[in-house]
Amino acid sequence: MCHNLVNNESEIRRILSIPIESDDEFADIGLSDDENFELPELFENDDRILNEDIDDADDNILNYPVYFSKENITNFGSSTSQSPIVIQIPSDVQSLPTASVSPASSFVSQIPISKNRRSTRKRIASNNPKTKNIPKIKKLDPIWRKGSFSQNPEFIKFLGEKPMPDEIKEMKSPKEFFCYFFDNELLAHIAEQSTLYSTQKNPEKPNKITINDVRHFLGIITMMSIVHLPNTRSYWSENTHNKIIRDCMSVNVFENIRRYMHFNDNTLDLPRDDPNRDRIFKVRPLIDTLNKKFSSVPIEENLSLDEQLCPTKAVSYLKQYLPLKPHKWGYKLFVLCGVSGYGYNFEIYTGNENKEDERIIHNEPDFGATGNIVVRMTRMVPENVHHKLFFDNYYTSLPVMIYLEKKGIHTVGTFRRNRFPNVCLTDDRLLIKKDRGYSEECFTVVEDVPISAVAWKDNKVVHVSSTFVGELEKNVVSRFDKKKKTTVIVPRPKIIEVYNKHMGGVDLMDSMIGRYRIIIRSKKWYMKIFYHLVDMSIVNAWMLYKKVTKKPMKLAQFREQLAVELCQTEMEIKKRGRKTKESLEKQMLEDLEKRKKRTPTAIIPSTQIRLDGHQHRIQFEKIRRVCKLPKCKFQSFAKCTKCDVFLCCNKERNCFDLFHYT
């Protein structure tokens, strides 16, 4: 059978066209990183393979592509100041086969053909005329070689951040920094859409919502994030009320605003069965505005891309399950953060973001579901400024790393071995038996881009790949040895140190949001996302405040001051001082009108307070009220100071004792 396949060219083409089962664990829910890759025709004229020149004078030095000048490379990896990378190859390591795999007959037997063909989806994209303009992704088949890889610092030196805008430099108070993101234009849009929504829901009695109402609403929910009570009405209760919240607006006004809070016109939304429908249409203006504001701040050198969760257990098709997160259920977001925790860009996962129209506009290849996320999130990163991007194995793949490196964005990320074809690292079953701290490295050059892959044995085996740093310049870290029951010193590769130092930007933002999260229950899924975006804006505003003003302020203090400033903005304050003759006459008329209306009855205390027999004292008032003893219809001047009710207390009737002792 194999002999017939080798000699029959048409049979070879048929086998190569059979869809290979993807090893990607996300293949069932979306496109894998390798699904849209096209195999070259019989690998003819394949210039992507790294060939070695055996005739070189020194076998220990790799023959580089054109991008790396031979004149800059000397023996044993030493280099001049103009050399971009330095590579050292151990002399005891044998060279890899130098023959190219271009003959199709020698490659047929190496293709894994799946017996269980789950990937039977038709490739409709190949017949779509729109996709013909999208650049094709070649099937990568690099040759790896054992050795050490390090980048010359001069060629990856960060060219610096842009200057801070003058608008941000002039800000001083927490409210000004927060209102840079939630500006008057966005607040006016929210007020307009909320009023429109209330009109659509109740045309006979619409609820007019102003910009000031939205600003007060933001201040109240910010105060609620640091002062937690059982429910929202507790903040207006007589015993547990918050003075700032109570003086800002009444509870009925607050609940009306929360009921009709809206961000987009429902009449413009597409039907649910429309394939072009935006699943987060209700919050799309809010997302676009905040992303534009977040990215207007100068971008740091080291960036991290990771997942974030907006926790909820509400019934929604957008809800995801992430078992490694502290809150396992919620709405998933992809966030691009700096090492300081500032968020520059975010995207809410809906399951239909992998659209072709955007890739055609930006002339971007199709890297699959996870690869396209990285490309979309890094569109706002300046090119050729030598930013460093860190991500985990969810996003790492060779085509994405090569694409970003050509744009001048260097990458570091953990990887899965099935995504790195032909990588010549020792099998994990053998590495796990090595001593703690053992590491090895291999490298390759694909399309003039050097890529290093390092395996390190700690508690488990860790695989990390990079385009600008490798294993060289190892350092040591302390670890606790369970067998010896003491602390030991373990060697650690340079790439692991760089990854651990700069990867935690998104996790840092998560921790700052989680400390004082806005926790308000709602049956509307978009309100939960709205509260999460407010939390992200507050954290970003706090970061800017510390960076611009150089004043240390804790996050809780920043939230408190921000809430007070928002609640007291254009709030109606009662005038103090001596009343004029006109104001006295006006007050007398108001008192007369109040007397005509029936005043609300006093609240009778609970039985435990009424019968406790402690601190119940009589106080005589200037006005009379109806006695609160049941079936007593007389009026009395006597009042209980603790129960705050009027009771008869004279020679004829002693309702005071009957009320407190029976």
Salt bridges, closest charged atoms under 4 A:
GLU9 OE2 - ARG13 NH2 3.16
GLU11 OE2 - ARG14 NH2 2.60
GLU21 OE2 - ARG118 NH2 2.89
ASP24 OD1 - ARG416 NH1 3.99
ASP24 OD1 - ARG419 NH2 3.25
GLU25 OE2 - ARG416 NH2 2.73
ASP28 OD2 - ARG118 NH1 3.90
ASP33 OD2 - ARG419 NH1 2.83
GLU35 OE2 - ARG121 NH2 2.78
GLU38 OE2 - LYS136 NZ 3.57
ASP46 OD2 - ARG48 NH2 3.02
GLU52 OE1 - ARG145 NH1 2.91
GLU161 OE1 - LYS547 NZ 3.55
ASP183 OD2 - LYS293 NZ 3.60
GLU238 OE2 - ARG246 NH2 2.81
ASP247 OD2 - LYS243 NZ 2.99
GLU255 OE1 - ARG233 NH2 3.25
ASP269 OD2 - ARG277 NH2 3.36
ASP278 OD2 - ARG284 NE 2.74
ASP288 OD1 - ARG284 NH1 3.80
GLU301 OE2 - LYS388 NZ 2.98
GLU347 OE2 - ARG376 NH2 2.86
ASP357 OD1 - LYS130 NZ 3.75
GLU358 OE1 - ARG379 NH1 3.57
GLU364 OE2 - ARG379 NE 2.91
ASP366 OD2 - ARG359 NH2 3.69
GLU405 OE2 - HIS410 ND1 3.09
ASP427 OD2 - ARG429 NE 2.94
ASP428 OD1 - ARG417 NH1 3.40
ASP428 OD1 - HIS463 NE2 3.03
GLU440 OE2 - LYS146 NZ 3.01
GLU447 OE1 - LYS406 NZ 2.71
ASP458 OD1 - ARG436 NE 3.08
ASP458 OD2 - ARG479 NE 3.37
GLU471 OE2 - LYS474 NZ 3.12
GLU497 OE1 - LYS494 NZ 3.64
ASP535 OD1 - ARG559 NH2 2.98
ASP612 OD1 - HIS616 NE2 2.63
ASP612 OD2 - LYS642 NZ 2.52
ASP644 OD1 - LYS639 NZ 2.64
GLU652 OE1 - ARG653 NH1 3.34
